[in-house]
Amino acid sequence: MSYKSNLLFAWSAYISIILITFLVDYYIRTIKDDFYYAGLNEYIWLTAIVLATLIGGYFIVCSMKYIDKIFYKIIYLFTNAALGFIFYAISSYLYVVGFGIDSV
């Protein structure tokens, strides 16, 4: 696999797992009587996010073997980590506030 396919797989796995977590949480909230206090268990939520991070991180590290210089590997890793954190923070904020689960 090339670095582009590893990177594409890393991001698609990361985004998919996070969005599936949101969908499952929303589904549980809609079938329960109380929308605001029902939802996915915090431990399952955290496990899904850690799993998404580990899978995405593994394939990002695999894609780094095509980069020669160590400085570029560090920049590549931190850029992807920062973008992953920003994606999770914004998508979580929009999910929680957008559906009115909680307020700021």
N, C-alpha and C positions, 0 to 999 in steps of 0.2 A: 504494500500500500504506500502511496505517496503521502507527503505531509499534508497536502490539501484534502485528501480523502479522510485522513485521520482527524484533521481539524474539523472537517464537516461532520464527521460522525460524533466527535466530542460535543460540539455545540448542539447538534440535533438531539443527542441523548439527554444532555443537560436540560435543554428547553422542554423537551417532551416529558421528562419525569416531573419537572416543576408544574407544567400545565396539567398533567394528569392528576397531580396532587391537588391542585385547585379545583379541578372538575369533581373529583371524589369528595372533597370537602363540601363543595356546593351541593352536590347530590344528597349527601347525608343531611345537610341543613334543610333542604327542601322537603325531604320525606319525614323528618322529625316534626314534632309539634312546635318546638321552640327554635326559631331560626337563629337567634343570637347566641344561645348557649350550647346548642348542639354543634356537631362538626367533627372533624377528624381529631383523634386523640393527639396530644402534643408529642408523645413519643413516636408515634407513627409518622407524624409530620416531620419531625426532626430526622428520623431515620431515612425518609424519602429524600430529604435535602442533602444529607450526608452521602447517600448512595449516588445521587445525581452528581455531586461534586467529585466523588471518587472515580466514577466512570468517566466523566468528562476530563478530569485531571489525568487519568491514566492515558487516554488517547492523545491529550495535548503533550504529555511527556514523550509518548511514542513518536509524535510528529516532530519533536525537537531533535531527533537523531540525524535529520537532514541538514541541520544548521551547524556550521563549522565552529564558529567562535563562541566562547563561553559567555562573553558579554551579550551577544545577540540572543543566546539561549535565555539568559536572565531577563532581558527586556521582553522577549516573546512570552515567557512564563508569567511575568508580572502583568503584562498587558492583558493577557487572556484572563487572569485571575481578577483583575480590576473590572474588566468588562462583565465577567460572570457575577461579581458582587453587585455591580450597578444594575444588571438585568434583574437579579433576584430582588434587590431592594425596591426598585420601581414597580416590578410586577406584583410583589406582595402588597405594597402600599396601594396600588390601584385596585387590587382584588379586595382588600379589607375595607378600604374607604369607599370604593365604588359600589359595593354591594351593601354598604351600611352595616357591616358586621361590627365595626368599631369606629370611633371618631378620633381625630387628632386632638 
